[in-house]
Amino acid sequence: MLHVLGTIAWLGAGIRLLVLHWLALRARDHAGLATVVRQSQTLGTWLFAPASLVTAASGIALVATEAAFRFTDLWILIGFGGVL
């Protein structure tokens, strides 16, 4: 469950960061641009980075502790590619 919740938070924060960067490109004034940049920095620091670490750590722990999973499974390799 921790892995799934971390993935949801990670992807949600990533989508929000894309929206914030789009808003930064459209900002016509310096105050609006500064606000978007601050929001992006806060979101990246407090949600995106921790969620990606939780997702990676819990995924590795799941593979290491469960006999049904192997690090050579295609979907696990795709997950590692997504993190990189």
N, CA, C and O atoms as a Maestro MAE file, in Angstrom:
{
 s_m_m2io_version
 :::
 2.0.0
}

f_m_ct {
 s_m_title
 :::
 protein
 m_atom[336] {
  # First column is atom index #
  i_m_mmod_type
  r_m_x_coord
  r_m_y_coord
  r_m_z_coord
  i_m_residue_number
  s_m_chain_name
  s_m_pdb_residue_name
  s_m_pdb_atom_name
  i_m_atomic_number
  :::
  1 25 0.821 -1.187 0.000 1 A "MET " " N  " 7
  2 3 0.000 0.000 0.000 1 A "MET " " CA " 6
  3 2 0.874 1.263 0.000 1 A "MET " " C  " 6
  4 15 0.551 2.249 -0.663 1 A "MET " " O  " 8
  5 25 1.965 1.222 0.739 2 A "LEU " " N  " 7
  6 3 2.860 2.377 0.790 2 A "LEU " " CA " 6
  7 2 3.434 2.677 -0.595 2 A "LEU " " C  " 6
  8 15 3.570 3.837 -0.984 2 A "LEU " " O  " 8
  9 25 3.767 1.627 -1.325 3 A "HIS " " N  " 7
  10 3 4.326 1.804 -2.666 3 A "HIS " " CA " 6
  11 2 3.298 2.449 -3.603 3 A "HIS " " C  " 6
  12 15 3.641 3.344 -4.375 3 A "HIS " " O  " 8
  13 25 2.066 2.008 -3.540 4 A "VAL " " N  " 7
  14 3 1.011 2.557 -4.402 4 A "VAL " " CA " 6
  15 2 0.714 4.004 -4.026 4 A "VAL " " C  " 6
  16 15 0.582 4.852 -4.909 4 A "VAL " " O  " 8
  17 25 0.607 4.303 -2.729 5 A "LEU " " N  " 7
  18 3 0.352 5.683 -2.303 5 A "LEU " " CA " 6
  19 2 1.512 6.603 -2.680 5 A "LEU " " C  " 6
  20 15 1.297 7.740 -3.098 5 A "LEU " " O  " 8
  21 25 2.733 6.112 -2.531 6 A "GLY " " N  " 7
  22 3 3.894 6.906 -2.938 6 A "GLY " " CA " 6
  23 2 3.888 7.189 -4.432 6 A "GLY " " C  " 6
  24 15 4.230 8.289 -4.866 6 A "GLY " " O  " 8
  25 25 3.498 6.191 -5.215 7 A "THR " " N  " 7
  26 3 3.429 6.368 -6.669 7 A "THR " " CA " 6
  27 2 2.360 7.382 -7.052 7 A "THR " " C  " 6
  28 15 2.580 8.220 -7.927 7 A "THR " " O  " 8
  29 25 1.210 7.310 -6.403 8 A "ILE " " N  " 7
  30 3 0.139 8.266 -6.683 8 A "ILE " " CA " 6
  31 2 0.597 9.690 -6.351 8 A "ILE " " C  " 6
  32 15 0.380 10.613 -7.136 8 A "ILE " " O  " 8
  33 25 1.227 9.864 -5.190 9 A "ALA " " N  " 7
  34 3 1.713 11.192 -4.799 9 A "ALA " " CA " 6
  35 2 2.802 11.681 -5.747 9 A "ALA " " C  " 6
  36 15 2.831 12.857 -6.109 9 A "ALA " " O  " 8
  37 25 3.688 10.788 -6.144 10 A "TRP " " N  " 7
  38 3 4.792 11.146 -7.037 10 A "TRP " " CA " 6
  39 2 4.274 11.593 -8.399 10 A "TRP " " C  " 6
  40 15 4.680 12.636 -8.911 10 A "TRP " " O  " 8
  41 25 3.379 10.805 -8.980 11 A "LEU " " N  " 7
  42 3 2.829 11.165 -10.289 11 A "LEU " " CA " 6
  43 2 1.961 12.421 -10.212 11 A "LEU " " C  " 6
  44 15 2.005 13.267 -11.105 11 A "LEU " " O  " 8
  45 25 1.178 12.541 -9.150 12 A "GLY " " N  " 7
  46 3 0.353 13.736 -8.983 12 A "GLY " " CA " 6
  47 2 1.194 14.993 -8.840 12 A "GLY " " C  " 6
  48 15 0.878 16.026 -9.430 12 A "GLY " " O  " 8
  49 25 2.258 14.909 -8.062 13 A "ALA " " N  " 7
  50 3 3.152 16.056 -7.904 13 A "ALA " " CA " 6
  51 2 3.860 16.370 -9.219 13 A "ALA " " C  " 6
  52 15 4.069 17.539 -9.546 13 A "ALA " " O  " 8
  53 25 4.227 15.351 -9.966 14 A "GLY " " N  " 7
  54 3 4.879 15.580 -11.260 14 A "GLY " " CA " 6
  55 2 3.957 16.288 -12.241 14 A "GLY " " C  " 6
  56 15 4.384 17.183 -12.970 14 A "GLY " " O  " 8
  57 25 2.693 15.884 -12.256 15 A "ILE " " N  " 7
  58 3 1.725 16.545 -13.141 15 A "ILE " " CA " 6
  59 2 1.517 17.988 -12.693 15 A "ILE " " C  " 6
  60 15 1.439 18.896 -13.520 15 A "ILE " " O  " 8
  61 25 1.428 18.196 -11.377 16 A "ARG " " N  " 7
  62 3 1.260 19.563 -10.875 16 A "ARG " " CA " 6
  63 2 2.483 20.418 -11.212 16 A "ARG " " C  " 6
  64 15 2.333 21.593 -11.547 16 A "ARG " " O  " 8
  65 25 3.662 19.863 -11.131 17 A "LEU " " N  " 7
  66 3 4.868 20.609 -11.514 17 A "LEU " " CA " 6
  67 2 4.823 20.997 -12.995 17 A "LEU " " C  " 6
  68 15 5.226 22.103 -13.357 17 A "LEU " " O  " 8
  69 25 4.340 20.100 -13.843 18 A "LEU " " N  " 7
  70 3 4.200 20.444 -15.260 18 A "LEU " " CA " 6
  71 2 3.227 21.599 -15.457 18 A "LEU " " C  " 6
  72 15 3.473 22.494 -16.265 18 A "LEU " " O  " 8
  73 25 2.120 21.577 -14.717 19 A "VAL " " N  " 7
  74 3 1.142 22.673 -14.809 19 A "VAL " " CA " 6
  75 2 1.764 23.974 -14.316 19 A "VAL " " C  " 6
  76 15 1.575 25.018 -14.940 19 A "VAL " " O  " 8
  77 25 2.500 23.930 -13.210 20 A "LEU " " N  " 7
  78 3 3.141 25.138 -12.695 20 A "LEU " " CA " 6
  79 2 4.167 25.688 -13.681 20 A "LEU " " C  " 6
  80 15 4.270 26.903 -13.849 20 A "LEU " " O  " 8
  81 25 4.911 24.827 -14.321 21 A "HIS " " N  " 7
  82 3 5.893 25.300 -15.308 21 A "HIS " " CA " 6
  83 2 5.194 25.896 -16.536 21 A "HIS " " C  " 6
  84 15 5.693 26.849 -17.133 21 A "HIS " " O  " 8
  85 25 4.055 25.341 -16.906 22 A "TRP " " N  " 7
  86 3 3.273 25.911 -18.000 22 A "TRP " " CA " 6
  87 2 2.763 27.296 -17.609 22 A "TRP " " C  " 6
  88 15 2.776 28.220 -18.422 22 A "TRP " " O  " 8
  89 25 2.313 27.434 -16.356 23 A "LEU " " N  " 7
  90 3 1.858 28.737 -15.878 23 A "LEU " " CA " 6
  91 2 3.010 29.742 -15.828 23 A "LEU " " C  " 6
  92 15 2.817 30.927 -16.100 23 A "LEU " " O  " 8
  93 25 4.197 29.269 -15.482 24 A "ALA " " N  " 7
  94 3 5.361 30.155 -15.454 24 A "ALA " " CA " 6
  95 2 5.680 30.674 -16.850 24 A "ALA " " C  " 6
  96 15 6.068 31.831 -17.011 24 A "ALA " " O  " 8
  97 25 5.520 29.832 -17.847 25 A "LEU " " N  " 7
  98 3 5.769 30.271 -19.216 25 A "LEU " " CA " 6
  99 2 4.753 31.313 -19.664 25 A "LEU " " C  " 6
  100 15 5.072 32.186 -20.472 25 A "LEU " " O  " 8
  101 25 3.542 31.227 -19.148 26 A "ARG " " N  " 7
  102 3 2.486 32.147 -19.536 26 A "ARG " " CA " 6
  103 2 2.432 33.411 -18.685 26 A "ARG " " C  " 6
  104 15 1.718 34.355 -19.025 26 A "ARG " " O  " 8
  105 25 3.183 33.439 -17.580 27 A "ALA " " N  " 7
  106 3 3.137 34.593 -16.673 27 A "ALA " " CA " 6
  107 2 3.629 35.842 -17.399 27 A "ALA " " C  " 6
  108 15 4.687 35.840 -18.028 27 A "ALA " " O  " 8
  109 25 2.851 36.888 -17.296 28 A "ARG " " N  " 7
  110 3 3.195 38.141 -17.971 28 A "ARG " " CA " 6
  111 2 3.882 39.133 -17.039 28 A "ARG " " C  " 6
  112 15 4.469 40.111 -17.503 28 A "ARG " " O  " 8
  113 25 3.818 38.896 -15.746 29 A "ASP " " N  " 7
  114 3 4.430 39.828 -14.804 29 A "ASP " " CA " 6
  115 2 5.414 39.091 -13.895 29 A "ASP " " C  " 6
  116 15 5.358 37.869 -13.752 29 A "ASP " " O  " 8
  117 25 6.301 39.852 -13.294 30 A "HIS " " N  " 7
  118 3 7.334 39.260 -12.454 30 A "HIS " " CA " 6
  119 2 6.762 38.690 -11.157 30 A "HIS " " C  " 6
  120 15 7.262 37.687 -10.648 30 A "HIS " " O  " 8
  121 25 5.725 39.318 -10.625 31 A "ALA " " N  " 7
  122 3 5.122 38.819 -9.382 31 A "ALA " " CA " 6
  123 2 4.475 37.460 -9.610 31 A "ALA " " C  " 6
  124 15 4.620 36.558 -8.784 31 A "ALA " " O  " 8
  125 25 3.766 37.308 -10.720 32 A "GLY " " N  " 7
  126 3 3.147 36.018 -11.035 32 A "GLY " " CA " 6
  127 2 4.181 34.942 -11.267 32 A "GLY " " C  " 6
  128 15 4.016 33.807 -10.820 32 A "GLY " " O  " 8
  129 25 5.248 35.292 -11.963 33 A "LEU " " N  " 7
  130 3 6.326 34.342 -12.218 33 A "LEU " " CA " 6
  131 2 6.996 33.925 -10.911 33 A "LEU " " C  " 6
  132 15 7.294 32.747 -10.716 33 A "LEU " " O  " 8
  133 25 7.230 34.873 -10.025 34 A "ALA " " N  " 7
  134 3 7.859 34.567 -8.739 34 A "ALA " " CA " 6
  135 2 6.974 33.647 -7.898 34 A "ALA " " C  " 6
  136 15 7.474 32.741 -7.230 34 A "ALA " " O  " 8
  137 25 5.674 33.876 -7.930 35 A "THR " " N  " 7
  138 3 4.744 33.023 -7.183 35 A "THR " " CA " 6
  139 2 4.779 31.597 -7.701 35 A "THR " " C  " 6
  140 15 4.840 30.652 -6.915 35 A "THR " " O  " 8
  141 25 4.740 31.435 -9.009 36 A "VAL " " N  " 7
  142 3 4.758 30.102 -9.603 36 A "VAL " " CA " 6
  143 2 6.068 29.391 -9.298 36 A "VAL " " C  " 6
  144 15 6.066 28.192 -9.018 36 A "VAL " " O  " 8
  145 25 7.172 30.098 -9.346 37 A "VAL " " N  " 7
  146 3 8.469 29.489 -9.059 37 A "VAL " " CA " 6
  147 2 8.546 29.052 -7.593 37 A "VAL " " C  " 6
  148 15 9.068 27.977 -7.297 37 A "VAL " " O  " 8
  149 25 8.033 29.875 -6.674 38 A "ARG " " N  " 7
  150 3 8.027 29.497 -5.257 38 A "ARG " " CA " 6
  151 2 7.154 28.266 -5.018 38 A "ARG " " C  " 6
  152 15 7.538 27.363 -4.276 38 A "ARG " " O  " 8
  153 25 5.980 28.233 -5.648 39 A "GLN " " N  " 7
  154 3 5.100 27.074 -5.502 39 A "GLN " " CA " 6
  155 2 5.763 25.815 -6.048 39 A "GLN " " C  " 6
  156 15 5.663 24.743 -5.450 39 A "GLN " " O  " 8
  157 25 6.428 25.947 -7.166 40 A "SER " " N  " 7
  158 3 7.110 24.808 -7.781 40 A "SER " " CA " 6
  159 2 8.235 24.298 -6.885 40 A "SER " " C  " 6
  160 15 8.409 23.090 -6.725 40 A "SER " " O  " 8
  161 25 8.987 25.210 -6.310 41 A "GLN " " N  " 7
  162 3 10.081 24.819 -5.427 41 A "GLN " " CA " 6
  163 2 9.546 24.122 -4.181 41 A "GLN " " C  " 6
  164 15 10.092 23.104 -3.756 41 A "GLN " " O  " 8
  165 25 8.496 24.656 -3.602 42 A "THR " " N  " 7
  166 3 7.910 24.055 -2.406 42 A "THR " " CA " 6
  167 2 7.356 22.666 -2.701 42 A "THR " " C  " 6
  168 15 7.587 21.723 -1.944 42 A "THR " " O  " 8
  169 25 6.629 22.547 -3.801 43 A "LEU " " N  " 7
  170 3 6.049 21.249 -4.172 43 A "LEU " " CA " 6
  171 2 7.137 20.216 -4.442 43 A "LEU " " C  " 6
  172 15 7.020 19.065 -4.022 43 A "LEU " " O  " 8
  173 25 8.174 20.616 -5.130 44 A "GLY " " N  " 7
  174 3 9.266 19.690 -5.426 44 A "GLY " " CA " 6
  175 2 9.998 19.233 -4.181 44 A "GLY " " C  " 6
  176 15 10.379 18.069 -4.064 44 A "GLY " " O  " 8
  177 25 10.193 20.160 -3.248 45 A "THR " " N  " 7
  178 3 10.935 19.847 -2.026 45 A "THR " " CA " 6
  179 2 10.119 19.022 -1.046 45 A "THR " " C  " 6
  180 15 10.643 18.087 -0.440 45 A "THR " " O  " 8
  181 25 8.850 19.352 -0.881 46 A "TRP " " N  " 7
  182 3 8.043 18.737 0.173 46 A "TRP " " CA " 6
  183 2 7.196 17.562 -0.277 46 A "TRP " " C  " 6
  184 15 6.741 16.789 0.567 46 A "TRP " " O  " 8
  185 25 6.964 17.395 -1.580 47 A "LEU " " N  " 7
  186 3 6.139 16.271 -2.010 47 A "LEU " " CA " 6
  187 2 6.811 15.424 -3.086 47 A "LEU " " C  " 6
  188 15 6.905 14.206 -2.933 47 A "LEU " " O  " 8
  189 25 7.279 16.037 -4.166 48 A "PHE " " N  " 7
  190 3 7.803 15.268 -5.292 48 A "PHE " " CA " 6
  191 2 9.016 14.426 -4.892 48 A "PHE " " C  " 6
  192 15 9.038 13.220 -5.139 48 A "PHE " " O  " 8
  193 25 10.008 15.041 -4.288 49 A "ALA " " N  " 7
  194 3 11.227 14.306 -3.924 49 A "ALA " " CA " 6
  195 2 10.959 13.224 -2.872 49 A "ALA " " C  " 6
  196 15 11.392 12.087 -3.060 49 A "ALA " " O  " 8
  197 25 10.258 13.537 -1.764 50 A "PRO " " N  " 7
  198 3 9.993 12.464 -0.794 50 A "PRO " " CA " 6
  199 2 9.130 11.338 -1.365 50 A "PRO " " C  " 6
  200 15 9.363 10.169 -1.059 50 A "PRO " " O  " 8
  201 25 8.140 11.677 -2.188 51 A "ALA " " N  " 7
  202 3 7.284 10.641 -2.764 51 A "ALA " " CA " 6
  203 2 8.075 9.727 -3.694 51 A "ALA " " C  " 6
  204 15 7.838 8.519 -3.726 51 A "ALA " " O  " 8
  205 25 9.008 10.290 -4.444 52 A "SER " " N  " 7
  206 3 9.812 9.445 -5.330 52 A "SER " " CA " 6
  207 2 10.729 8.531 -4.520 52 A "SER " " C  " 6
  208 15 10.947 7.382 -4.903 52 A "SER " " O  " 8
  209 25 11.263 9.023 -3.415 53 A "LEU " " N  " 7
  210 3 12.101 8.180 -2.560 53 A "LEU " " CA " 6
  211 2 11.290 7.072 -1.887 53 A "LEU " " C  " 6
  212 15 11.746 5.932 -1.798 53 A "LEU " " O  " 8
  213 25 10.090 7.408 -1.415 54 A "VAL " " N  " 7
  214 3 9.219 6.396 -0.803 54 A "VAL " " CA " 6
  215 2 8.851 5.326 -1.829 54 A "VAL " " C  " 6
  216 15 8.860 4.133 -1.524 54 A "VAL " " O  " 8
  217 25 8.530 5.762 -3.042 55 A "THR " " N  " 7
  218 3 8.170 4.815 -4.097 55 A "THR " " CA " 6
  219 2 9.326 3.877 -4.414 55 A "THR " " C  " 6
  220 15 9.142 2.662 -4.490 55 A "THR " " O  " 8
  221 25 10.503 4.433 -4.597 56 A "ALA " " N  " 7
  222 3 11.671 3.600 -4.923 56 A "ALA " " CA " 6
  223 2 12.034 2.672 -3.769 56 A "ALA " " C  " 6
  224 15 12.280 1.485 -3.987 56 A "ALA " " O  " 8
  225 25 12.071 3.192 -2.556 57 A "ALA " " N  " 7
  226 3 12.471 2.381 -1.403 57 A "ALA " " CA " 6
  227 2 11.466 1.268 -1.123 57 A "ALA " " C  " 6
  228 15 11.852 0.128 -0.866 57 A "ALA " " O  " 8
  229 25 10.188 1.596 -1.173 58 A "SER " " N  " 7
  230 3 9.187 0.558 -0.900 58 A "SER " " CA " 6
  231 2 9.143 -0.480 -2.026 58 A "SER " " C  " 6
  232 15 8.894 -1.659 -1.775 58 A "SER " " O  " 8
  233 25 9.380 -0.045 -3.251 59 A "GLY " " N  " 7
  234 3 9.431 -0.989 -4.361 59 A "GLY " " CA " 6
  235 2 10.603 -1.948 -4.243 59 A "GLY " " C  " 6
  236 15 10.456 -3.150 -4.463 59 A "GLY " " O  " 8
  237 25 11.748 -1.422 -3.901 60 A "ILE " " N  " 7
  238 3 12.932 -2.272 -3.711 60 A "ILE " " CA " 6
  239 2 12.710 -3.236 -2.551 60 A "ILE " " C  " 6
  240 15 13.071 -4.410 -2.635 60 A "ILE " " O  " 8
  241 25 12.109 -2.735 -1.458 61 A "ALA " " N  " 7
  242 3 11.828 -3.598 -0.305 61 A "ALA " " CA " 6
  243 2 10.844 -4.705 -0.677 61 A "ALA " " C  " 6
  244 15 10.995 -5.845 -0.237 61 A "ALA " " O  " 8
  245 25 9.846 -4.375 -1.478 62 A "LEU " " N  " 7
  246 3 8.884 -5.391 -1.905 62 A "LEU " " CA " 6
  247 2 9.554 -6.488 -2.729 62 A "LEU " " C  " 6
  248 15 9.307 -7.675 -2.515 62 A "LEU " " O  " 8
  249 25 10.396 -6.083 -3.663 63 A "VAL " " N  " 7
  250 3 11.061 -7.072 -4.519 63 A "VAL " " CA " 6
  251 2 12.041 -7.909 -3.703 63 A "VAL " " C  " 6
  252 15 12.171 -9.114 -3.922 63 A "VAL " " O  " 8
  253 25 12.724 -7.270 -2.765 64 A "ALA " " N  " 7
  254 3 13.721 -7.992 -1.972 64 A "ALA " " CA " 6
  255 2 13.088 -8.983 -0.995 64 A "ALA " " C  " 6
  256 15 13.707 -9.993 -0.662 64 A "ALA " " O  " 8
  257 25 11.869 -8.712 -0.533 65 A "THR " " N  " 7
  258 3 11.269 -9.569 0.491 65 A "THR " " CA " 6
  259 2 10.253 -10.568 -0.039 65 A "THR " " C  " 6
  260 15 9.887 -11.502 0.675 65 A "THR " " O  " 8
  261 25 9.798 -10.402 -1.243 66 A "GLU " " N  " 7
  262 3 8.788 -11.297 -1.809 66 A "GLU " " CA " 6
  263 2 9.439 -12.253 -2.809 66 A "GLU " " C  " 6
  264 15 10.171 -11.816 -3.698 66 A "GLU " " O  " 8
  265 25 9.182 -13.528 -2.670 67 A "ALA " " N  " 7
  266 3 9.758 -14.527 -3.568 67 A "ALA " " CA " 6
  267 2 9.130 -14.478 -4.962 67 A "ALA " " C  " 6
  268 15 9.718 -14.961 -5.929 67 A "ALA " " O  " 8
  269 25 7.951 -13.901 -5.058 68 A "ALA " " N  " 7
  270 3 7.250 -13.868 -6.350 68 A "ALA " " CA " 6
  271 2 7.845 -12.835 -7.305 68 A "ALA " " C  " 6
  272 15 7.602 -12.893 -8.511 68 A "ALA " " O  " 8
  273 25 8.613 -11.902 -6.780 69 A "PHE " " N  " 7
  274 3 9.166 -10.829 -7.621 69 A "PHE " " CA " 6
  275 2 10.670 -11.002 -7.758 69 A "PHE " " C  " 6
  276 15 11.348 -11.475 -6.846 69 A "PHE " " O  " 8
  277 25 11.179 -10.603 -8.932 70 A "ARG " " N  " 7
  278 3 12.625 -10.614 -9.192 70 A "ARG " " CA " 6
  279 2 13.011 -9.272 -9.807 70 A "ARG " " C  " 6
  280 15 12.207 -8.623 -10.476 70 A "ARG " " O  " 8
  281 25 14.245 -8.876 -9.569 71 A "PHE " " N  " 7
  282 3 14.728 -7.603 -10.117 71 A "PHE " " CA " 6
  283 2 14.856 -7.644 -11.638 71 A "PHE " " C  " 6
  284 15 15.045 -6.604 -12.268 71 A "PHE " " O  " 8
  285 25 14.755 -8.823 -12.230 72 A "THR " " N  " 7
  286 3 14.867 -8.943 -13.689 72 A "THR " " CA " 6
  287 2 13.506 -8.962 -14.389 72 A "THR " " C  " 6
  288 15 13.447 -9.046 -15.616 72 A "THR " " O  " 8
  289 25 12.408 -8.886 -13.620 73 A "ASP " " N  " 7
  290 3 11.078 -8.826 -14.237 73 A "ASP " " CA " 6
  291 2 10.956 -7.539 -15.050 73 A "ASP " " C  " 6
  292 15 11.442 -6.484 -14.644 73 A "ASP " " O  " 8
  293 25 10.300 -7.645 -16.203 74 A "LEU " " N  " 7
  294 3 10.219 -6.503 -17.117 74 A "LEU " " CA " 6
  295 2 9.572 -5.289 -16.476 74 A "LEU " " C  " 6
  296 15 10.086 -4.180 -16.618 74 A "LEU " " O  " 8
  297 25 8.466 -5.463 -15.777 75 A "TRP " " N  " 7
  298 3 7.765 -4.314 -15.212 75 A "TRP " " CA " 6
  299 2 8.570 -3.650 -14.100 75 A "TRP " " C  " 6
  300 15 8.407 -2.454 -13.856 75 A "TRP " " O  " 8
  301 25 9.440 -4.405 -13.417 76 A "ILE " " N  " 7
  302 3 10.310 -3.815 -12.404 76 A "ILE " " CA " 6
  303 2 11.430 -3.031 -13.078 76 A "ILE " " C  " 6
  304 15 11.806 -1.958 -12.608 76 A "ILE " " O  " 8
  305 25 11.961 -3.556 -14.170 77 A "LEU " " N  " 7
  306 3 12.975 -2.820 -14.924 77 A "LEU " " CA " 6
  307 2 12.393 -1.532 -15.516 77 A "LEU " " C  " 6
  308 15 13.076 -0.510 -15.571 77 A "LEU " " O  " 8
  309 25 11.136 -1.583 -15.958 78 A "ILE " " N  " 7
  310 3 10.465 -0.381 -16.463 78 A "ILE " " CA " 6
  311 2 10.307 0.632 -15.335 78 A "ILE " " C  " 6
  312 15 10.475 1.832 -15.554 78 A "ILE " " O  " 8
  313 25 9.988 0.167 -14.140 79 A "GLY " " N  " 7
  314 3 9.886 1.051 -12.983 79 A "GLY " " CA " 6
  315 2 11.208 1.735 -12.667 79 A "GLY " " C  " 6
  316 15 11.240 2.933 -12.386 79 A "GLY " " O  " 8
  317 25 12.302 0.974 -12.713 80 A "PHE " " N  " 7
  318 3 13.607 1.580 -12.503 80 A "PHE " " CA " 6
  319 2 13.917 2.609 -13.593 80 A "PHE " " C  " 6
  320 15 14.491 3.662 -13.315 80 A "PHE " " O  " 8
  321 25 13.535 2.300 -14.826 81 A "GLY " " N  " 7
  322 3 13.724 3.270 -15.904 81 A "GLY " " CA " 6
  323 2 12.933 4.549 -15.670 81 A "GLY " " C  " 6
  324 15 13.404 5.640 -15.992 81 A "GLY " " O  " 8
  325 25 11.722 4.417 -15.106 82 A "GLY " " N  " 7
  326 3 10.922 5.589 -14.788 82 A "GLY " " CA " 6
  327 2 11.556 6.454 -13.724 82 A "GLY " " C  " 6
  328 15 11.474 7.681 -13.785 82 A "GLY " " O  " 8
  329 25 12.185 5.830 -12.756 83 A "VAL " " N  " 7
  330 3 12.852 6.580 -11.700 83 A "VAL " " CA " 6
  331 2 14.082 7.305 -12.248 83 A "VAL " " C  " 6
  332 15 14.360 8.449 -11.889 83 A "VAL " " O  " 8
  333 25 14.803 6.621 -13.118 84 A "LEU " " N  " 7
  334 3 16.002 7.251 -13.684 84 A "LEU " " CA " 6
  335 2 15.608 8.364 -14.630 84 A "LEU " " C  " 6
  336 15 16.475 9.018 -15.209 84 A "LEU " " O  " 8
  :::
 }
 m_bond[335] {
  # First column is bond index #
  i_m_from
  i_m_to
  i_m_order
  :::
  1 1 2 1
  2 2 3 1
  3 3 4 2
  4 3 5 1
  5 5 6 1
  6 6 7 1
  7 7 8 2
  8 7 9 1
  9 9 10 1
  10 10 11 1
  11 11 12 2
  12 11 13 1
  13 13 14 1
  14 14 15 1
  15 15 16 2
  16 15 17 1
  17 17 18 1
  18 18 19 1
  19 19 20 2
  20 19 21 1
  21 21 22 1
  22 22 23 1
  23 23 24 2
  24 23 25 1
  25 25 26 1
  26 26 27 1
  27 27 28 2
  28 27 29 1
  29 29 30 1
  30 30 31 1
  31 31 32 2
  32 31 33 1
  33 33 34 1
  34 34 35 1
  35 35 36 2
  36 35 37 1
  37 37 38 1
  38 38 39 1
  39 39 40 2
  40 39 41 1
  41 41 42 1
  42 42 43 1
  43 43 44 2
  44 43 45 1
  45 45 46 1
  46 46 47 1
  47 47 48 2
  48 47 49 1
  49 49 50 1
  50 50 51 1
  51 51 52 2
  52 51 53 1
  53 53 54 1
  54 54 55 1
  55 55 56 2
  56 55 57 1
  57 57 58 1
  58 58 59 1
  59 59 60 2
  60 59 61 1
  61 61 62 1
  62 62 63 1
  63 63 64 2
  64 63 65 1
  65 65 66 1
  66 66 67 1
  67 67 68 2
  68 67 69 1
  69 69 70 1
  70 70 71 1
  71 71 72 2
  72 71 73 1
  73 73 74 1
  74 74 75 1
  75 75 76 2
  76 75 77 1
  77 77 78 1
  78 78 79 1
  79 79 80 2
  80 79 81 1
  81 81 82 1
  82 82 83 1
  83 83 84 2
  84 83 85 1
  85 85 86 1
  86 86 87 1
  87 87 88 2
  88 87 89 1
  89 89 90 1
  90 90 91 1
  91 91 92 2
  92 91 93 1
  93 93 94 1
  94 94 95 1
  95 95 96 2
  96 95 97 1
  97 97 98 1
  98 98 99 1
  99 99 100 2
  100 99 101 1
  101 101 102 1
  102 102 103 1
  103 103 104 2
  104 103 105 1
  105 105 106 1
  106 106 107 1
  107 107 108 2
  108 107 109 1
  109 109 110 1
  110 110 111 1
  111 111 112 2
  112 111 113 1
  113 113 114 1
  114 114 115 1
  115 115 116 2
  116 115 117 1
  117 117 118 1
  118 118 119 1
  119 119 120 2
  120 119 121 1
  121 121 122 1
  122 122 123 1
  123 123 124 2
  124 123 125 1
  125 125 126 1
  126 126 127 1
  127 127 128 2
  128 127 129 1
  129 129 130 1
  130 130 131 1
  131 131 132 2
  132 131 133 1
  133 133 134 1
  134 134 135 1
  135 135 136 2
  136 135 137 1
  137 137 138 1
  138 138 139 1
  139 139 140 2
  140 139 141 1
  141 141 142 1
  142 142 143 1
  143 143 144 2
  144 143 145 1
  145 145 146 1
  146 146 147 1
  147 147 148 2
  148 147 149 1
  149 149 150 1
  150 150 151 1
  151 151 152 2
  152 151 153 1
  153 153 154 1
  154 154 155 1
  155 155 156 2
  156 155 157 1
  157 157 158 1
  158 158 159 1
  159 159 160 2
  160 159 161 1
  161 161 162 1
  162 162 163 1
  163 163 164 2
  164 163 165 1
  165 165 166 1
  166 166 167 1
  167 167 168 2
  168 167 169 1
  169 169 170 1
  170 170 171 1
  171 171 172 2
  172 171 173 1
  173 173 174 1
  174 174 175 1
  175 175 176 2
  176 175 177 1
  177 177 178 1
  178 178 179 1
  179 179 180 2
  180 179 181 1
  181 181 182 1
  182 182 183 1
  183 183 184 2
  184 183 185 1
  185 185 186 1
  186 186 187 1
  187 187 188 2
  188 187 189 1
  189 189 190 1
  190 190 191 1
  191 191 192 2
  192 191 193 1
  193 193 194 1
  194 194 195 1
  195 195 196 2
  196 195 197 1
  197 197 198 1
  198 198 199 1
  199 199 200 2
  200 199 201 1
  201 201 202 1
  202 202 203 1
  203 203 204 2
  204 203 205 1
  205 205 206 1
  206 206 207 1
  207 207 208 2
  208 207 209 1
  209 209 210 1
  210 210 211 1
  211 211 212 2
  212 211 213 1
  213 213 214 1
  214 214 215 1
  215 215 216 2
  216 215 217 1
  217 217 218 1
  218 218 219 1
  219 219 220 2
  220 219 221 1
  221 221 222 1
  222 222 223 1
  223 223 224 2
  224 223 225 1
  225 225 226 1
  226 226 227 1
  227 227 228 2
  228 227 229 1
  229 229 230 1
  230 230 231 1
  231 231 232 2
  232 231 233 1
  233 233 234 1
  234 234 235 1
  235 235 236 2
  236 235 237 1
  237 237 238 1
  238 238 239 1
  239 239 240 2
  240 239 241 1
  241 241 242 1
  242 242 243 1
  243 243 244 2
  244 243 245 1
  245 245 246 1
  246 246 247 1
  247 247 248 2
  248 247 249 1
  249 249 250 1
  250 250 251 1
  251 251 252 2
  252 251 253 1
  253 253 254 1
  254 254 255 1
  255 255 256 2
  256 255 257 1
  257 257 258 1
  258 258 259 1
  259 259 260 2
  260 259 261 1
  261 261 262 1
  262 262 263 1
  263 263 264 2
  264 263 265 1
  265 265 266 1
  266 266 267 1
  267 267 268 2
  268 267 269 1
  269 269 270 1
  270 270 271 1
  271 271 272 2
  272 271 273 1
  273 273 274 1
  274 274 275 1
  275 275 276 2
  276 275 277 1
  277 277 278 1
  278 278 279 1
  279 279 280 2
  280 279 281 1
  281 281 282 1
  282 282 283 1
  283 283 284 2
  284 283 285 1
  285 285 286 1
  286 286 287 1
  287 287 288 2
  288 287 289 1
  289 289 290 1
  290 290 291 1
  291 291 292 2
  292 291 293 1
  293 293 294 1
  294 294 295 1
  295 295 296 2
  296 295 297 1
  297 297 298 1
  298 298 299 1
  299 299 300 2
  300 299 301 1
  301 301 302 1
  302 302 303 1
  303 303 304 2
  304 303 305 1
  305 305 306 1
  306 306 307 1
  307 307 308 2
  308 307 309 1
  309 309 310 1
  310 310 311 1
  311 311 312 2
  312 311 313 1
  313 313 314 1
  314 314 315 1
  315 315 316 2
  316 315 317 1
  317 317 318 1
  318 318 319 1
  319 319 320 2
  320 319 321 1
  321 321 322 1
  322 322 323 1
  323 323 324 2
  324 323 325 1
  325 325 326 1
  326 326 327 1
  327 327 328 2
  328 327 329 1
  329 329 330 1
  330 330 331 1
  331 331 332 2
  332 331 333 1
  333 333 334 1
  334 334 335 1
  335 335 336 2
  :::
 }
}
